[in-house]
Amino acid sequence: MKENEEHENEPVDTYKYGRGAQFNTKNKFIKNESTREHIEGIDERIEADVKTQYIEVFPKTIVNKVESPDVGMMYSMNPYQGCEHGCIYCYARNSFEYWGYSAGLDFETKILVKKNAPDLLRKFLMHPKWEPVPIMLSGNTDCYQPAEQKFRITRKLLEVCNEFNQPVGILTKNAWILKDKDVLQEMAKKKILSAMVSITSFDALLLSYDQRNACYGQIL
């Protein structure tokens, strides 16, 4: 059987297209909660597709010191928590439980938005003891996920970094990085930018099922 025929035979009423997780897993930090972790039963209720929510939060800091030896970065900053790309293998899912949400469907449908991030970054870079070592954007979640089209916080962070000549690294799988080509080119000329793009697959049909929100098209 051809690959596309296999996709077509999947039950469309039970699969949430464009979502990596299909349900909310249990949050180990919450004692009393109701979860549904087995969706294979023929008499189970069918849940409607879940719309993405943008929730504004007000952190006190935006730059995080990374002490883990596994990820190869010293500092990171994330304008958003949660990620609508919904990569099922994302290591950031478990950290979402600290906010009181599930690492499953909540992680990609409840996006925490840090609107005050550019002001926090400016304040951080003005500290007299700060030495400009590289800061990683997307150390936890993708800074060019769909939320960026609405809030443009990543763009504002890049403008602050460019103003202060602050070195930045970017890791994304979204073509929206091209929208900031002007400021990225300025930073590249000053050799304060490293930008990397992660591509999961060249199979457009597969991506439409697994990572529809990643928007690879313009990159490919």
C-alpha positions, 0 to 999 in steps of 0.5 A, spaced: 500 500 500 502 506 498 504 511 503 499 516 502 493 511 502 495 509 509 495 516 511 488 517 508 485 511 511 487 513 518 480 515 522 480 523 521 475 523 527 480 521 532 486 524 530 488 531 532 492 533 525 498 538 526 498 536 534 504 532 536 500 529 543 493 527 542 491 528 549 494 530 556 498 526 560 498 526 568 502 532 571 506 529 577 506 535 581 499 535 581 495 530 586 488 531 584 487 531 577 483 527 571 487 525 565 485 520 559 491 516 557 488 511 553 484 513 547 484 506 543 477 504 546 472 503 541 467 506 546 471 512 548 468 519 547 471 523 542 474 530 544 474 536 539 480 539 536 483 544 542 484 551 540 491 554 541 491 559 547 496 565 548 497 566 556 501 573 558 506 572 563 510 576 567 517 573 569 522 577 573 528 575 568 529 572 561 536 570 561 537 563 564 544 560 566 545 553 563 549 549 567 547 542 564 553 539 560 549 536 555 546 542 551 552 546 549 550 553 551 552 557 557 546 562 557 539 562 554 532 566 553 525 564 551 520 569 549 515 563 549 514 557 554 510 551 551 511 550 543 505 550 538 510 546 533 508 540 538 514 535 537 512 529 540 520 528 542 521 535 545 525 535 551 522 541 554 515 538 555 516 535 562 519 542 564 512 545 562 509 541 568 512 546 573 507 551 570 501 547 572 500 544 565 500 537 562 507 535 558 502 533 553 497 537 549 497 543 554 504 544 552 502 545 544 496 549 546 497 553 552 503 558 550 505 562 555 507 569 552 513 573 555 511 580 553 516 584 557 522 580 555 525 585 551 525 590 557 528 585 561 533 583 556 535 590 556 536 591 563 540 585 563 545 587 558 546 594 562 548 590 568 556 592 569 558 585 571 555 582 564 560 580 559 557 579 552 558 571 551 553 568 547 546 567 549 541 562 545 534 563 543 530 557 543 534 554 548 527 551 551 522 552 545 522 555 538 522 562 538 519 562 531 513 558 533 506 561 530 506 565 536 511 570 533 507 572 528 502 575 533 507 578 538 514 579 534 517 578 541 523 574 538 524 580 533 524 585 539 529 581 542 534 581 536 533 588 536 536 589 543 541 584 542 544 588 535 544 595 539 548 592 544 552 588 540 550 582 544 552 575 540 546 570 539 545 563 537 538 561 534 535 554 533 529 554 529 525 549 524 520 555 522 521 559 516 519 565 519 526 566 521 526 569 514 522 575 516 527 578 520 533 577 515 534 585 515 536 585 522 540 578 522 544 580 516 546 586 520 548 582 526 552 577 521 556 582 518 558 584 526 559 576 527 555 576 533 550 571 530 549 564 529 543 561 526 541 554 525 535 551 522 532 544 524 529 540 518 525 533 521 523 531 514 523 532 506 517 528 506 511 534 505 506 529 507 509 526 513 510 533 515 503 535 514 501 530 519 506 531 524 509 538 524 504 542 520 505 548 524 513 548 523 512 552 516 518 549 513 515 551 506 520 557 504 526 554 507 525 547 503 
